[in-house]
């Protein structure tokens, strides 16, 4: 199993609702919450987030485009953050989810150095490393109705730009949409085999423009046309 | 990468301690020098430096009560391996010095001595590999990193050894020659490191990092109003002029001054050792300050 997220960069509007929903759910979760805030009402508010959305401009005018890119843990198949962890606090589950055992972490930051995606953040209050849990306490909760057994970010997205599923199963909805839309993983050259996939923006349909050459007109007709524009009444 | 004083002190101090320990034991086994008092004093100094380093390294932990777990992942983590080797070094080195003090059989002393030397080398190498195994930081992902850790540790250890020999009337020509040879090797290693990454444009690009390889890309908004863990940990910048000035300072303090002292006045070796260690603190600060993590791409840096 390779549980993960598929994020549609074509439809993401960059509203940060996924990040807020993530903070709300995981802040109250027993897996790694709370997610501390520093100076929440002070001069320089900051804090722990599992999911951050950054905004880029891609291409040059007039072919430029704003791209909103939400990033959280990619739940890499070959997760170096797990390999480097000296305490065994970081581990990868059989279903593919990468987690941090809060009772074992010593807060050395080494795993955050190994992660190219900035998916891990140290919580200064607990002194432990925290990261996306893929809402492991939602997706297996049989008390929830089946349609709610998804990560909080996926449920919150108003643009339906986020999908959750098993990317190991070629028949799953996420695998199908990745095939159809040529979804990609980030920084593949590092070799960590990220599981999360991003769907590139679609090419916008071209606006129809009449590009046929203008009909030839004689000099007399041109003069007449000019005169009728230049002379009023 | 943000330079953290506790980690800088750790790598410089335990590097010099491990180098000194390995050289002391090798000298004792090979030529029966130095005398027992100097040997034991040197061993105590080496183990004190290693201990200062190890204790210092726990100061950068946010949750040190779990530090004891750091020896549990020997199979996969270089950090864990370093911890295991460093902890095994204590009984081995203590047993070796006890064996020398109590004049045990040559076979026992040789076995314990070789174990001590191998453990010191393994610990030094692991310290380098902690950094060199990270593909996310191109400036560290290089075989020159562990090589330089081993060479600089042995060079600073040799200077400390020469400093100790002042007790016996100054370092002999063999030790001076060894220190100079290590100085040249360490200098070449460090020069190669600086040259390799001089004007290195970086092979990872912002556009590539967000999957838009065919177009130019730039950051419009990082999505946060103030600093985050990521900008704090990975956003450190050092001005190029300052970095160049610090490199010169490092080369003068760690190589030029020791050369003069070793060649002309080995009695001043304690001073040279101190100046060299100061230079190595600068070198280690630069090692962190100049290293750039690929997550900077997502925060707007065009190339890493």
HADDOCK unambig.tbl for C-alpha pairs under 7 A between the chains (distance, minus, plus):
assign (segid A and resid 44 and name CA) (segid B and resid 226 and name CA) 5.77 0.50 0.50
assign (segid A and resid 45 and name CA) (segid B and resid 226 and name CA) 6.42 0.50 0.50
assign (segid A and resid 46 and name CA) (segid B and resid 226 and name CA) 6.32 0.50 0.50
assign (segid A and resid 46 and name CA) (segid B and resid 227 and name CA) 6.45 0.50 0.50
assign (segid A and resid 46 and name CA) (segid B and resid 228 and name CA) 6.04 0.50 0.50
assign (segid A and resid 47 and name CA) (segid B and resid 228 and name CA) 6.73 0.50 0.50
assign (segid A and resid 53 and name CA) (segid B and resid 223 and name CA) 5.86 0.50 0.50
assign (segid A and resid 54 and name CA) (segid B and resid 221 and name CA) 6.01 0.50 0.50
assign (segid A and resid 54 and name CA) (segid B and resid 222 and name CA) 4.78 0.50 0.50
assign (segid A and resid 54 and name CA) (segid B and resid 223 and name CA) 5.18 0.50 0.50
assign (segid A and resid 55 and name CA) (segid B and resid 219 and name CA) 6.17 0.50 0.50
assign (segid A and resid 55 and name CA) (segid B and resid 220 and name CA) 5.36 0.50 0.50
assign (segid A and resid 55 and name CA) (segid B and resid 221 and name CA) 5.08 0.50 0.50
assign (segid A and resid 55 and name CA) (segid B and resid 222 and name CA) 6.36 0.50 0.50
assign (segid A and resid 56 and name CA) (segid B and resid 217 and name CA) 6.60 0.50 0.50
assign (segid A and resid 56 and name CA) (segid B and resid 218 and name CA) 5.50 0.50 0.50
assign (segid A and resid 56 and name CA) (segid B and resid 219 and name CA) 4.40 0.50 0.50
assign (segid A and resid 56 and name CA) (segid B and resid 220 and name CA) 4.89 0.50 0.50
assign (segid A and resid 56 and name CA) (segid B and resid 221 and name CA) 6.91 0.50 0.50
assign (segid A and resid 57 and name CA) (segid B and resid 217 and name CA) 5.54 0.50 0.50
assign (segid A and resid 57 and name CA) (segid B and resid 218 and name CA) 5.38 0.50 0.50
assign (segid A and resid 57 and name CA) (segid B and resid 219 and name CA) 6.35 0.50 0.50
assign (segid A and resid 57 and name CA) (segid B and resid 220 and name CA) 6.22 0.50 0.50
assign (segid A and resid 58 and name CA) (segid B and resid 215 and name CA) 6.33 0.50 0.50
assign (segid A and resid 58 and name CA) (segid B and resid 216 and name CA) 5.74 0.50 0.50
assign (segid A and resid 58 and name CA) (segid B and resid 217 and name CA) 4.32 0.50 0.50
assign (segid A and resid 58 and name CA) (segid B and resid 218 and name CA) 6.65 0.50 0.50
assign (segid A and resid 59 and name CA) (segid B and resid 215 and name CA) 4.98 0.50 0.50
assign (segid A and resid 59 and name CA) (segid B and resid 216 and name CA) 5.04 0.50 0.50
assign (segid A and resid 59 and name CA) (segid B and resid 217 and name CA) 6.17 0.50 0.50
assign (segid A and resid 83 and name CA) (segid B and resid 76 and name CA) 5.60 0.50 0.50
assign (segid A and resid 83 and name CA) (segid B and resid 77 and name CA) 5.88 0.50 0.50
assign (segid A and resid 84 and name CA) (segid B and resid 76 and name CA) 6.70 0.50 0.50
assign (segid A and resid 84 and name CA) (segid B and resid 77 and name CA) 4.51 0.50 0.50
assign (segid A and resid 84 and name CA) (segid B and resid 78 and name CA) 6.78 0.50 0.50
assign (segid A and resid 85 and name CA) (segid B and resid 77 and name CA) 6.10 0.50 0.50
assign (segid A and resid 86 and name CA) (segid B and resid 70 and name CA) 4.69 0.50 0.50
assign (segid A and resid 86 and name CA) (segid B and resid 71 and name CA) 6.60 0.50 0.50
assign (segid A and resid 86 and name CA) (segid B and resid 72 and name CA) 6.67 0.50 0.50
assign (segid A and resid 86 and name CA) (segid B and resid 73 and name CA) 5.31 0.50 0.50
assign (segid A and resid 86 and name CA) (segid B and resid 77 and name CA) 5.49 0.50 0.50
assign (segid A and resid 86 and name CA) (segid B and resid 79 and name CA) 5.75 0.50 0.50
assign (segid A and resid 86 and name CA) (segid B and resid 80 and name CA) 4.73 0.50 0.50
assign (segid A and resid 87 and name CA) (segid B and resid 69 and name CA) 4.74 0.50 0.50
assign (segid A and resid 87 and name CA) (segid B and resid 70 and name CA) 4.32 0.50 0.50
assign (segid A and resid 87 and name CA) (segid B and resid 71 and name CA) 6.81 0.50 0.50
assign (segid A and resid 87 and name CA) (segid B and resid 72 and name CA) 5.82 0.50 0.50
assign (segid A and resid 87 and name CA) (segid B and resid 73 and name CA) 6.22 0.50 0.50
assign (segid A and resid 88 and name CA) (segid B and resid 72 and name CA) 6.88 0.50 0.50
assign (segid A and resid 88 and name CA) (segid B and resid 73 and name CA) 6.20 0.50 0.50
assign (segid A and resid 104 and name CA) (segid B and resid 66 and name CA) 6.17 0.50 0.50
assign (segid A and resid 105 and name CA) (segid B and resid 66 and name CA) 6.47 0.50 0.50
assign (segid A and resid 106 and name CA) (segid B and resid 61 and name CA) 6.26 0.50 0.50
assign (segid A and resid 106 and name CA) (segid B and resid 62 and name CA) 6.42 0.50 0.50
assign (segid A and resid 106 and name CA) (segid B and resid 63 and name CA) 4.48 0.50 0.50
assign (segid A and resid 106 and name CA) (segid B and resid 64 and name CA) 5.55 0.50 0.50
assign (segid A and resid 106 and name CA) (segid B and resid 65 and name CA) 6.90 0.50 0.50
assign (segid A and resid 106 and name CA) (segid B and resid 66 and name CA) 4.83 0.50 0.50
assign (segid A and resid 106 and name CA) (segid B and resid 67 and name CA) 5.68 0.50 0.50
assign (segid A and resid 107 and name CA) (segid B and resid 61 and name CA) 5.24 0.50 0.50
assign (segid A and resid 107 and name CA) (segid B and resid 62 and name CA) 4.56 0.50 0.50
assign (segid A and resid 107 and name CA) (segid B and resid 63 and name CA) 5.17 0.50 0.50
assign (segid A and resid 108 and name CA) (segid B and resid 60 and name CA) 6.76 0.50 0.50
assign (segid A and resid 108 and name CA) (segid B and resid 61 and name CA) 4.80 0.50 0.50
assign (segid A and resid 108 and name CA) (segid B and resid 62 and name CA) 6.51 0.50 0.50
assign (segid A and resid 114 and name CA) (segid B and resid 134 and name CA) 5.79 0.50 0.50
assign (segid A and resid 114 and name CA) (segid B and resid 136 and name CA) 6.05 0.50 0.50
assign (segid A and resid 115 and name CA) (segid B and resid 136 and name CA) 6.91 0.50 0.50
assign (segid A and resid 116 and name CA) (segid B and resid 136 and name CA) 5.50 0.50 0.50
assign (segid A and resid 116 and name CA) (segid B and resid 294 and name CA) 5.78 0.50 0.50
assign (segid A and resid 116 and name CA) (segid B and resid 295 and name CA) 5.43 0.50 0.50
assign (segid A and resid 117 and name CA) (segid B and resid 295 and name CA) 5.77 0.50 0.50
assign (segid A and resid 118 and name CA) (segid B and resid 230 and name CA) 6.50 0.50 0.50
assign (segid A and resid 118 and name CA) (segid B and resid 295 and name CA) 5.87 0.50 0.50
assign (segid A and resid 121 and name CA) (segid B and resid 229 and name CA) 5.93 0.50 0.50
assign (segid A and resid 122 and name CA) (segid B and resid 229 and name CA) 6.76 0.50 0.50
assign (segid A and resid 127 and name CA) (segid B and resid 62 and name CA) 4.38 0.50 0.50
assign (segid A and resid 127 and name CA) (segid B and resid 63 and name CA) 4.83 0.50 0.50
assign (segid A and resid 128 and name CA) (segid B and resid 62 and name CA) 6.75 0.50 0.50
assign (segid A and resid 128 and name CA) (segid B and resid 63 and name CA) 6.46 0.50 0.50
assign (segid A and resid 186 and name CA) (segid B and resid 209 and name CA) 6.04 0.50 0.50
assign (segid A and resid 186 and name CA) (segid B and resid 210 and name CA) 6.37 0.50 0.50
assign (segid A and resid 186 and name CA) (segid B and resid 211 and name CA) 6.30 0.50 0.50
assign (segid A and resid 187 and name CA) (segid B and resid 209 and name CA) 5.42 0.50 0.50
assign (segid A and resid 190 and name CA) (segid B and resid 135 and name CA) 6.55 0.50 0.50
